[in-house]
């Protein structure tokens, strides 16, 4: 019977009516950060290709893995294209920080007259 239980112990199938509140605290709500890039310019021979590494392009986010940090090309390049290895001849419009870290992103220059400079914009 209920009276046979010690005062701080409840018998089975008897509801105590207690609630445990749980508050989840996010690890980091800060937006991804563009890292310091010591190499802000690529110099290369006309018509060649060059791997873009994380000393040229780096974004970090404390709570997002590198394969989920995705770049989207919004404009350019106009005298070449970006590609992901091993498909060096197929233009890429998106790529991840993991692709950069693994040295899979490259820029391929395509000669078009005397305009040798190039750039691209991304989000």
N, C-alpha and C positions, 0 to 999 in steps of 0.2 A: 504494500500500500504506500501511498505518497508519504504518509507520516513516518515510514520506516527509513527514509533516506536522510542523510545528514543535511543540515540547512543549506550548505553551499553546493550540493550535488542534486541534479534533477534526474528523475527516472526516465527511462527510454520513452519516446513518443510524446513527450511533454514539451511544448513550445515555450521558449524563454522570451521570445520577442526582442532579441538584441540585433543590432545592425553593426556591421563593420564597414566603415567608410574607407575607400581606397582613393588616394590622389596620385595620379601619374604625373611625374615631373619630366618634361621633355629634356633630353640631353643638351640640345642646342637648337634654337630657333633662328640662328643667324644665317643669312643667305650665304651661298658659296662665295669664296673669295678668290679673286684673280691673284695668283701668286707673283712674287718678284721674278721677273724674267731678265736675267743678265744678257741674254742674246735676243735683241729686238729686231734684228735684221738678218736676212739670209743672203749670203753672197754665193753665187754659183755660176758655172759656165752656161752660156746660151744653149737651149735645147736639152739640158740635162734634168735630172731629178734629184731631190734631196729629202731625206727623212726629217720630219718635224718632231723634235723631242721635247721633253718637259722643261728644258732650259729656255725654250722658245715660247711655249704655250703651257700654262699650268693653272688649273682651278682646283681648289681644295674645299672640302666641307667636312666638318668633324663627324657628322652622323650620316653621310651618304658615301657609299662605296664608289670607287673610281669608274666602274662600268655603268653606274647610274648617272654620272655627271656627263650629260650629252650636249655637245655643241651642234648648232644648226647654222649652216652658211646662209646669210641673208643677202649678201652681195659679193660678186667677184669669185675667184680671180678672173681676170679678163685675158691674160696672156699665158694661160696654163690652167691646170686643174689640180684639185686635191684627190687623192686616191688612198685606199686602204690595201696594204699588202695582204695576200700575194697578188691581188688583181690590180696591177699597176696601170692598166689601160682603162679602167672603169672609174669615172668620176664619182666621188662621194659627196653627198650633201649634208650628211650627219656623221659624227664620230664621237667617241667617248674619251674621257681622260685616260681610261685603261688602254685604249688604242694608242694614245700618245706615249704613255708610260712604257708600253710594250714595243715601242718604236715601229708601229704599223702604219702610221700616217705619213704620207709624203706629198710633196708638191712637185708636179711635173711641168716644166716650162715648155710652152709651145711657141716657137718663134713666129711673130706676126709683124713683119716690117721692122721699123727702127724703134718701136716701142718695147723696151726691154723690162721696164719696171712693172711690178704687179703688187697686188694686195687683196685681202678679202676681209669681210666683216662677218661677225658671228654673234649669236646670242646663246 
